[in-house]
């Protein structure tokens, strides 16, 4: 037990020393500027089965700030006419928004979907960032007791 405490204390000391007091807490994490956001429909999965979807390329304008290296928030504005908040959690950014009339129903109506972009820096902390564009339908929508789940590979690259 004493050895575990010593190891934990050493790990905390190394972590603290890795972030100097005068360093920007969001250095390398905060995203600001224009980015190309690409959702690759060729490798889309619908309810865990590969199924081609339309690929989507957007230009995002991102503003974000960090108060610590773990507490970052921001805002995304897309050239497709929507904007949403973003948050940095567990090593990745997440952007959530509601897509109106996303899932068409057999009776001619449509229900919304909850779209989430989750992305992180690849190795060795370089661009493009990679992740997933996932949209979930509501359980019970269109009279089916199963959520429609569409997931596409996603990349985010700074505009040069």
C-alpha positions in Angstrom: 0.0 0.0 0.0 2.8 2.4 0.9 4.5 1.7 -2.5 1.2 2.5 -4.3 1.0 5.9 -2.5 4.5 6.6 -3.4 3.9 5.8 -7.0 0.7 7.9 -7.0 2.6 10.9 -5.4 5.3 10.6 -8.0 2.8 10.5 -10.9 1.1 13.7 -9.5 4.4 15.5 -9.1 5.4 14.6 -12.7 2.0 15.8 -14.0 2.1 19.1 -12.1 5.7 19.7 -13.3 4.6 19.1 -16.9 2.4 22.2 -16.8 4.4 25.3 -15.7 2.5 27.9 -13.8 2.9 30.5 -16.6 1.8 28.1 -19.4 -1.5 28.7 -21.2 -3.9 26.1 -19.7 -5.4 25.3 -23.1 -2.1 25.3 -25.0 -2.5 22.7 -27.7 -6.1 21.9 -26.7 -8.1 25.1 -27.6 -9.3 25.3 -31.2 -9.8 28.7 -32.9 -10.2 29.6 -36.5 -11.5 28.1 -39.7 -11.6 24.3 -40.2 -12.7 21.9 -42.8 -15.1 19.3 -41.3 -15.5 16.1 -43.4 -17.9 13.3 -42.6 -17.0 10.3 -44.8 -20.2 8.6 -46.0 -18.3 5.8 -47.9 -17.5 4.2 -44.5 -20.8 4.9 -42.8 -22.5 2.4 -40.5 -26.2 2.3 -40.0 -27.2 0.3 -36.9 -23.8 -1.4 -36.9 -23.8 -2.4 -40.6 -21.9 -0.7 -43.4 -24.2 1.3 -45.6 -23.2 4.2 -47.9 -24.4 7.6 -46.9 -23.8 11.0 -48.5 -20.4 12.5 -47.6 -20.6 16.0 -46.1 -17.9 18.7 -46.2 -18.4 21.8 -44.1 -16.4 24.8 -43.1 -16.5 25.4 -39.4 -15.5 28.6 -37.6 -14.5 27.6 -34.1 -13.9 29.7 -31.0 -12.8 28.0 -27.7 -11.0 28.7 -24.5 -9.6 26.7 -21.6 -9.5 27.6 -18.0 -7.4 24.4 -17.3 -6.1 21.7 -19.5 -9.2 19.7 -18.7 -11.9 22.4 -18.7 -12.4 23.7 -22.3 -15.5 25.0 -23.9 -16.3 26.7 -27.2 -18.7 27.3 -30.1 -18.9 25.9 -33.6 -20.5 27.8 -36.5 -21.0 25.9 -39.7 -21.3 27.3 -43.2 -24.4 25.1 -43.5 -26.4 27.5 -41.3 -26.2 25.9 -37.8 -24.1 26.6 -34.6 -23.6 24.6 -31.5 -21.6 24.5 -28.2 -18.6 22.3 -27.9 -16.9 20.8 -24.8 -13.6 19.1 -24.2 -14.0 15.9 -22.1 -11.8 12.9 -21.6 -9.3 13.8 -24.3 -11.8 14.6 -27.0 -14.0 17.5 -28.2 -17.8 16.9 -28.5 -20.2 19.0 -30.5 -24.0 18.2 -30.1 -26.9 19.5 -32.1 -30.5 18.6 -33.0 -31.2 17.9 -36.7 -34.9 18.6 -37.4 -36.8 16.2 -39.6 -33.8 13.8 -39.8 -35.6 10.4 -39.8 -38.4 10.1 -42.4 -41.4 8.0 -41.3 -43.5 5.8 -43.5 -46.6 8.0 -42.8 -44.9 11.0 -44.3 -43.8 12.7 -41.1 -40.2 13.0 -39.9 -38.6 13.0 -36.4 -35.4 14.8 -35.2 -32.1 13.2 -34.7 -29.3 14.1 -32.1 -26.1 14.6 -34.0 -22.8 14.4 -32.1 -19.3 15.1 -33.5 -16.6 13.6 -31.3 -13.0 14.2 -32.4 -9.5 14.1 -31.0 -5.9 14.8 -32.1 -4.1 11.8 -33.7 -0.6 10.7 -33.0 1.7 12.7 -32.5 -0.8 15.4 -31.6 -1.1 16.6 -35.2 -3.9 17.5 -37.6 -6.1 16.3 -39.0 -8.1 15.5 -35.9 -10.1 12.3 -36.3 -13.3 11.0 -34.8 -17.0 10.2 -35.6 -20.1 12.0 -36.7 -23.0 10.0 -35.1 -26.7 10.8 -35.4 -29.2 9.0 -33.3 -32.9 8.9 -33.8 -35.4 8.7 -30.9 -36.4 5.4 -29.6 -40.0 4.8 -30.6 -39.9 7.3 -33.5 -41.9 6.3 -36.5 -43.6 3.5 -34.5 -40.4 1.5 -34.2 -39.0 0.6 -30.8 -35.4 0.9 -32.0 -33.1 3.9 -32.4 -31.8 4.6 -35.9 -28.0 5.1 -35.4 -25.9 6.4 -38.3 -22.1 6.8 -37.7 -19.6 8.2 -40.2 -15.8 8.6 -39.8 -15.0 12.3 -39.3 -11.9 14.5 -39.8 -11.2 18.1 -38.9 -8.4 20.0 -40.6 -7.4 23.6 -40.3 -8.1 25.8 -43.4 -4.7 26.8 -44.8 
